[in-house]
Amino acid sequence: MTKKTDTTEAKKERIKKILPLLRKHYSDAHTALEHRTPLQLLVATILSAQCTDVRVNMVTPALFDKYHTARDFAKADPAELEDMIRSTGFYRNKAKNIIACAAALVDRYNGEVPNTMEALESLAGVGRKTANCVLGSAFGIPSGVVVDTHVIRLSNRLGLTDNDNPEKIERDLNAIVPKNSWIFFSHAIILHGRAVCIARSPKCPECVFNSFCPSSTTGTA
């Protein structure tokens, strides 16, 4: 049986139902990565690849106590840095990227984290998801919806996209979510994915979207 594809207008109407409910239940939604500066958020986001935010937050306090500036990270001993971030997984590659990223910040941006997509994506270890996260959470710039594993899952379950490629999903979501809600939507939908619409056993009876979610096991959609 061919999967029915909703029109863009139908998806926009669904977003009009989703956003007020997200604002009601996740009004204080923000990134779970603990940070005090754009640099700290950038490093934490690089570490979060294939790793939980909880684990990253266990690692970063000691890391940020030792390395305060981009220059500190750029001059870090690779073996020491690897040891400090080992538990986040892929630690050798992450340490290499953090050092290279920091060196570029020192060389090109006077040690400061730039606030444009083009500049961020030019840095080692930084893809579009990381750039969107940094721009939104550190600078308040809505550059696009952050698409992580939760957003991939929920946007498909909610019938907001028919894609499984992160860049295509972001394109689809950017087209139907109002730009001034991109940052909030990213954080809130991730929280909902962690708390309710979990991967293996979604809690449909508890879900505020169950009356109109196409994937609900208890709703009427």
N, C-alpha and C positions, 0 to 999 in steps of 0.2 A: 504493500500500500504506500502510495506517495505521501510524504509528509506535507501537511498543509502549512503554507508560509503566510504569515500575517503581513498585511500591507504596512508601510511606514507609518501611515496615519493611525492604524490600529495599535501599533507599538507605542506611538506617542500618547495615545489615550490611556494605555496601560501605565505608562510612566506617570501620567497625571494622578493615577490612583496610588502608585508606589511611593512617590516622593513625600506626600503628606504623612503617610504611615511611617516612613523611615524617620522623618523629622519628629514625629510623636514619640517613637520608641528609642531612637538613637540620637537625640538632640545634641549631645556633646561628642558626637563621633569625631575622632581624630586618629592620626597614625599611632599604632601601638609601639612603634620604635621610640625608645626614650632618647632624647637629645636636647641640647641647649643651643646649638649653633647649626648653621647650614652644613658645615664641614662634618660635624658629628652625625647628622642625618645622612649625609652622603656615604660616609663610611659604614654606618649601620645598615643602610639599604643594600650596599654591595655585599655585606656579610649575610643578608637575609636570603640570598639566592639559595634555593634548595634547603632552607633552614627555617625553623619557626621563629617568630618575633620574640617569643618567650626565651628561647635559647640565646638569641642575639643580645637581649637585654641582660642576660646573666654574664655575658662576656664584656660588654662595652664599658661598664664602670671602671674596671681596672685598666682597660685599654685607653680610655679618655683621661685617666689620671696620669698615665705615662706619656701619652702623645697629645699635646695641646694644639698644635698648629699644623698646617700643611707641610711646613718645613720639617717638623718633627717626624711626621709620617714618611716624608721623602727620604730622610736620613736613617730610617729604622733599619736595624739589623734583620734581614729576612728570617733567619732562624728564630730569633726572639719573637717576632711578630707572628710567625707561623704557630709557635707554641701557645701564644696567648689566644689565638682564634681557632685552635685545632678542633674544638668541639662543635664548631659551626659547619664542619664538613668542607671538602674541597679547599682546605686551608692553604695549600701551597699556591694554587692559582689565585685565590682571594688575596693573599699577602702580596703576591706579585702585582696584581691589579691595583691594590691600595697604594703601594709604593709608587708605581708608575703614574697613577692618577694624581697623587699628591705632588709629584715632581712636575707634572704638567701645570698644576695650579700655581706652583711657585714660578715656573718659567714664563707662563703666559698670562696669568691673572693676578700677579702680585700676592699669591697665596690665598686669594679669596675664591669662593665658589661662585661661578658665573650664574646668571639667572635667565639664560636663553636655552632653548631646546638644542639648537645647533652646537653651542659651545659644550653643553653637558654631554651630548652624545659623542663628542670627539674625545672624551676622556676614557682611559682604560677601565673596563669593568662596568661601564655605564651604558645601558640600553634605554629604550624609550620608556619602559615601565619605571626604571630607577629615576630617570629624568622627570617624568610626570610626578612622581612621589616627592622629589626634592623641590620642584617648582611650586607644587601645590602646598606642601606642608611647611616649607622653610620660607617661601616668598609670597604665598597667597596668590600665585599666578595659575589660573585654570588653563593648563596647556592640553589637557585631555584626561579622560577617565583612566585611572590606574587599573590595569588588567592583570590580576594575579589568578591563582588557581580557583579561589572562591568566586571571583567575578566571572571567570570562564564558566563555572558550573551554574551559578545562579542566573546569569544572563541567558543561558540556553534553557534552563528549566522554566524561567519566566517568559520565554518566547520573545525575548528582545533581540535575539540574533539567531542565525542558522549556521554560524561559523564556529570553528574550534581553534582557528588561528588567532593569537592574541592581537595582532595588528589589525586584522579584519574586524574582530570583536570591538576593539576601541573605535574604529571608524563607524561601526554600526551604532554604538552607544553615544558617541559624540553627536550623531545626527538626530537622536531622539531625546536625549537628556539636555535640558537648557544649560547653556554654558556656565551660567552663574551657580549651577548646582553640581558641576563636575567634581569639584573637590569634596564636597559633602557626600555626594552619592558614592564616590569611591570608598570612603571610609565606612559609611553606614552599611553598604551592601556587604562589605567584607565582614563586619561585625555580625550581621544577620546570618551570613554563611557559617561563621564559627559557632554561633549560639543555637541556631534553629535549622537552617537548610544545610545540614551537614552532609558529607559525601555519601556515606553508605546507608544511613537510616534517617532521612529527613523527617523532622518532627512536624509533619503536615497539620495535625490537629491543633498544634500550638501556633501555627504560622498566621501572621496578620494578612498574608496575601492569599490564603487558601480559597477564598470565594471566587477569585478570578485567575489564579495561577493555572496555566495549561497542564502543568505536571502534578498538580495537587491530587493526593489520594483520597481526600475527604471533601474537597470543595465541589462547586457546581460548574466550574469553568469547562 
